[in-house]
Amino acid sequence: MFLGIQFTKDSFAQWMSVPGNMKDVESMINHVHVYDILGNDNKISEHDARLVVHLLKRCWMVALHAGFPGKEFDVVVSGSEEDYGPVLTFSGK
């Protein structure tokens, strides 16, 4: 399962050539940096970005459950202040 805005055949082939499994590939292709969505023009604090990423996580969980009943997903928030803000990703279990 892949986010349409993130998926290309080339990126899929590239990640499939790296040792791992489909869950790893889904996690990499599906990851989204919250600052890429909101813009990182220093008008949003790290605290507010974290609130947004957790809200988006809940939205993704609801949307995935509604769109794919019976299929289980891991929706994960990661990232630290040293990284480029919070990151959200999902993969099948």
Secondary structure, DSSP 8 states (H G I E B T S, - for coil): ---TTT--HHHHHHHHTSSS-HHHHHHHHT-EEHHHHH--SS-S-HHHHHHHHHHHHHHHHHHHHHHSTT--EEEEEE--TTSSS-EEEEEE-
